[in-house]
Amino acid sequence: MAAQPEITQRDLRSRSKEIMDAVQGGQSFTVTRDGHQIGELTPLRRRRRFVPRSEFAAMSRTASSVSLEAFRSDQDATAVQESDDPYDR
């Protein structure tokens, strides 16, 4: 993974439009002040709220199958088995 470019606080002030356009385009930056890293500018991740049926179907075809018995066995093995009666503890 490539290191993100460093920009100074002064660069951020003087080139804010250019830098913000780059962030909007997916670029990340590390901001420095007096030679010390003080923060990061990173684009927000856009979450999709809707997955088209065709895309979901395509993902489902390539997904591995799940054994219901193995899933329940794993749940039973990790679940805390306590009685509801406080005097049985």
C-alpha positions as CSV (number, residue, x, y, z in Angstrom):
1,M,0.0,0.0,0.0
2,A,1.5,3.4,-1.0
3,A,2.0,6.0,1.7
4,Q,-0.3,8.9,1.4
5,P,1.3,12.3,0.6
6,E,2.0,14.7,3.4
7,I,0.9,18.3,3.1
8,T,1.7,21.2,5.5
9,Q,-0.9,23.2,7.3
10,R,0.1,26.2,5.2
11,D,-0.4,24.1,2.0
12,L,-3.8,23.1,3.2
13,R,-4.7,26.8,3.8
14,S,-3.4,28.1,0.5
15,R,-4.4,25.2,-1.7
16,S,-7.6,24.1,0.0
17,K,-9.7,23.9,-3.2
18,E,-7.2,21.8,-5.0
19,I,-6.7,19.5,-2.0
20,M,-10.4,19.2,-1.2
21,D,-11.0,18.3,-4.9
22,A,-8.4,15.6,-4.6
23,V,-10.0,14.3,-1.4
24,Q,-13.4,14.2,-3.1
25,G,-11.7,12.2,-5.9
26,G,-10.5,9.6,-3.4
27,Q,-7.1,10.9,-2.4
28,S,-6.0,10.9,1.2
29,F,-3.4,13.2,2.8
30,T,-1.4,13.4,6.1
31,V,-1.4,17.0,7.4
32,T,1.8,18.2,9.2
33,R,2.6,21.2,11.4
34,D,6.2,22.1,12.2
35,G,7.3,18.8,10.7
36,H,5.0,16.7,12.9
37,Q,2.1,14.7,11.6
38,I,-1.1,16.1,13.2
39,G,-4.0,14.6,11.2
40,E,-5.3,12.9,8.1
41,L,-7.7,14.0,5.4
42,T,-9.5,11.0,4.0
43,P,-12.6,10.8,1.8
44,L,-15.8,9.5,3.4
45,R,-16.8,6.1,2.4
46,R,-20.1,6.1,0.7
47,R,-22.3,3.3,1.8
48,R,-24.8,1.8,-0.6
49,R,-28.2,1.3,0.9
50,F,-29.5,-0.8,-2.0
51,V,-28.0,-3.8,-3.7
52,P,-29.7,-4.7,-7.0
53,R,-31.3,-8.2,-7.0
54,S,-29.0,-9.3,-9.9
55,E,-25.9,-8.4,-7.9
56,F,-27.1,-10.1,-4.8
57,A,-28.0,-13.2,-6.9
58,A,-24.5,-13.2,-8.4
59,M,-22.8,-12.9,-5.0
60,S,-25.0,-15.7,-3.7
61,R,-24.0,-18.1,-6.4
62,T,-20.3,-17.9,-5.5
63,A,-20.8,-17.9,-1.7
64,S,-19.8,-21.1,0.1
65,S,-22.5,-23.3,1.5
66,V,-23.3,-23.3,5.3
67,S,-24.0,-26.4,7.2
68,L,-26.9,-25.7,9.5
69,E,-25.8,-28.5,11.9
70,A,-22.3,-27.2,12.1
71,F,-23.6,-23.6,12.7
72,R,-25.8,-24.8,15.5
73,S,-23.0,-26.8,17.0
74,D,-20.7,-23.8,16.9
75,Q,-23.3,-21.7,18.6
76,D,-23.9,-24.3,21.3
77,A,-20.2,-24.6,21.9
78,T,-19.7,-20.8,22.5
79,A,-23.0,-19.9,24.1
80,V,-23.1,-19.4,27.9
81,Q,-25.3,-22.1,29.2
82,E,-26.8,-20.6,32.4
83,S,-30.0,-21.5,34.2
84,D,-32.6,-18.8,34.5
85,D,-33.0,-19.7,38.2
86,P,-30.6,-17.6,40.3
87,Y,-30.6,-20.4,43.0
88,D,-29.3,-23.0,40.5
89,R,-26.0,-21.2,39.9
